[in-house]
Amino acid sequence: MKASSRANLFVCLLLILLLPGCSQGPAQENMLEAMAGLDRAHIPALLFTNLQKQRESELALERLRREWDRFDGKYHNLKIKYGLDITDKFWKEDFEKINELITTAEVLVEEERLIEAHEQLEEMRMILKELRARNGIDYFLDGMTEFHEVMEQIILSLKGKDKLYEEDLIRLRALFKEAQKSWAELGNSEVDPRVFGFEPEKIEAVRKRIKEEERVLASFAAALSSEDADRIFQAATDLKPNFVVLYKAFGDFQPIFDQVLKERKEEEAQSSVKRGEDKNETGSE
């Protein structure tokens, strides 16, 4: 190899190592861990608002706010670069949008408008996904978000229908191909235990859930081939439960469950004392 070629190769390698948008070094790994920490709070907020659980949603939003403020304080002013010298000009703008979405979700939860709050939190998930894609940041949950979008389109395309026509089948087959491709890519990805803080047993459980969704997708493909409407409706419905269980594995629900249980016990104790006082008053009369 000529000296000039070796010099050019060295410069290219140096750029790859130094540019945050291209590097997989400690700085990006730390950011991925921080993103996983944010998702541990974001996922419960998403699911509880979708389930319309009022108190759980309130607690989840409080926790999401704390985690977001920590993440925002650390990474808001970070100058991510990719290519030779291209700064992500939308980085700060995206952070500001997310802050607005969380603020709006907090107000909506307070007003008990949980479905609308859920929509704000869904948009936050998409902004983070696009932010990472733009900067070449590989993050396992983005593959799940991509699959979720196609899965929801499949389910929505069947909503309110009792029969299927040829155009419905054509659309479903196209969506299925997207879903299958997305899930295959996810299956080839590795869940980094350092990023998500998973023990080996949990990694194994995640892999089993991924394989199970592959089986469910195969059942959906068979239903589409049969063109039997009832089979297709059922197979489409079956896509979601396993996916939700897998997605929940990346959230931390325990602090919320613990707080709700504590509050219920306190309420029961207060009710018991009140009943005792009422009984004593009745007896004294």
N, C-alpha and C positions, 0 to 999 in steps of 0.2 A: 504493500500500500504506500502511495506517495505521501510525502510529508504534508502537503496541502490537504489531501483527503483526510489524513489522520486529524489534522487541526480542525477541519470542518466537522468531523464526527464528534470530536471532543466538545466543540461549541454547542452542537445539537443536544448532546447528552447533558451538558451543563444547564441548558435552558429547560429541559424536561425536569431536571431535579429542582430547579429554582422556582419555576412558575407554579403558584398554588393551584391554578385551574387544571394543570396537567399532572401535578404530583400526587402520589399516593402515600406520601411520607407522614411523619407524626402530626404535622399541623392539620392535614386533612382528616386523618384518623380521629384526632381530638374533636374536630367539627362534627364528624359522623356520630361520635358518641354523644355529643351535645344534641344533635338532631334526634337520636334515638331516645334521649331523655325527654325531649320535647314531645315526642310521639307517645311516650308512656303516660303523659298527661292529656294529650290531644285525643287519643283513641277513646278513653272513657267518656270524655265530653261529647264526642261524636255519637257514641252508642246510646248514652243515656238520654240525650236530646231526641234521638230518633225513636227511642222507646217511650218517650214522654214521661220520664221519671223526674218529677219536679225537684225534690230535695237532692237527689243524686246529681242532677244537672247543675244545681247551684254549687254544690261542693266541687264538682269536676271543673266548672268554669273558674272558681277561685284558685284551684290548683294550676290550671292551664295558664292563668294570668301570671302567677308567680314564676312558672317555668319559662314563659315567653319573655317576661321582663329580664330574667337572667340571661337567656339566649340573646335577646336583642341588645342588652348592654355589652355583651362580649363580642358580637359579630356584626353589629349594625354598620360600623365604619370600616369594616374590612374591605380592602381593595383586591378583589379577585381578578386575576388576569388569565387569559388563555391565548393560544396562538403565540405570536412573537411579542406583541405589546398591545393587546386589546383589553381594556378594562370593562367589566360588566357594568354598564351605565344604569341598568335597571335594578341593581342589587338593593340600594337604599330605598328605592321606590317600592319594591316588593315588601321590604320590611315594614314600611309605613302602611301599606295596604293591609298587611296581616294584623298590625296593631289596631287598625280601624275595624276590621272584621271581628276581632275578639271583643273590642269595646261594644260593638253593635250586638254581638251575641250575648254579652253580659246584660245589657238593657232588655233584650228580648226574653231572656230567661227570667229576669226579675218580673217581667210583665206576663209570665207563664205562656209565652208564645214559642214553645219549644221547637216546633217544626221549622219555623223561620230561623231560629237560632242555629238549628242543625244545618240549614242551607249555607249560613255564613261560615260555619266550620268546615263544610265540604269545600267551599271555595278556597279556604286557607290551605287545605290539603293539596289542591291543584296548583296553587301558586308555588308552594314549596317544591312540588314535583317538577314544575317547569323551570324553576330557579336552578335546581340540581342538574337537569338535563342540559340547560344552556351552558353550564360550566363543567360538563363532563364528570359530574360527581355520581359515582355508582352507589345506589342505595336500594337495598332489597325491597323495602315497602313500596317504592315507586312502581315496581312490577305488579304488585298487588293492586295498587290504585288503578293502573292501566286495565287490568283484568276486570276490576269492579265496574268500571265505566261501561265496558262491553256487556258484562253480565246484566247490568241494570237495563241496558237497551233491549236485550233479549226478553227480559221479564216484562218491561213496559210495552213492548211490541205485541205481547199476547194479552195484555190487560183488557178486560171487558169483551173478549171474543169467545164465541162458542164453536166456531168452525174456522178452518184455515183454507185460504185460496192459494193458487199457484204463486201469486206475487208475495204472499206471506212466507211461503216456503223458500222462495228465492232469497228474500231478505234474511230469514233465519239462517240459511246456509252460509250467507256472506258473514253474518255476525259470528256464527260458530267458528268459521275459519280464523277470524280475528282473535276470538277467545282462546282457541286451541294454540295458536302461535304465541300469544302472550303468556299462556300458562307453561308452554314448553320452555320458553326463555327463562321463566321464573324457576322451573325445575332444574335448569342447568346452572342457576346462581347458587352461591353459597351464603348461608347466614353466618356472618362473622360473630362468634360468641363474645369477642372483646367489645365489639360495638354495641351489641344488645344486652350484654351481661347475662347470657344464657348458660346454664349448666349443660353438660353433655346429654342428660336425659331429656331436657327441653328441646335441644337441637334435634334429637331423634324423634320426639313427638311432632315437631314441626315438619320434618321430612315425611312422616307417616301421613300427616294431613295433606301435604302436597300430592302424595301418591293417591290418596283417596279422592281428591278433586280431579285427578287424571281419570280415575275410574268413572266418576260422575259425568265428566265430559264425554267419555266413550259411550255411556248410556244415552246421553243426549244425541250423539251422532247416530246411534242405532235407531232412536225414536224418529229422527229426521228422515232416515232412509226408509222407514216403514210408512211415513206420511200419515200415520195414525194420530189424529188431533189430540185424543185423550192422553196417549203416551207422550206426545211432545209437551203438552201442558204440564204433566207430572214431572217429566225430566227437566224442564226449565225451572220448575219450583225447587227441585232437588239441588240445583246449582248453588243456592245461597247458604243453607245451614252450615255446611262444612267450611265454606269460605269464611263465614262470620266467626266461627270458633277459632280458626287459624289466625285471623286478623286480631282477635281479642288477646291472643297470646303475647302480642307486642305491647299491650297496654298494662298499666298497673292499676288495678281496680281495688286492691286491698285497703288502702287508706280511706277510700270512700265507704266501702262496706263497714269498716271498723267504726267510722264516725256515725253512720246511720244507725248501727246497732247500739252504740253508746247513747245516742239521743233517744232511741226508743226505750231503752232500759230506764233512763232518767224520767221519761214521760210516764212509764208504768209505775215507777216508784212514787212519783208525785201524785198519780191517780190513786194509788193504794193509801197514801197518807190522807188524801182528801176524803176517801170513802170511810176511813177510820174516824176522822173528825166528824163527818156527817152522822155516823152511827152513834158516836158519843153524845152528840147534841140531841139526837132523837131519843136516846135512852134517858138523858137528864130531864127531858120534858115529861 
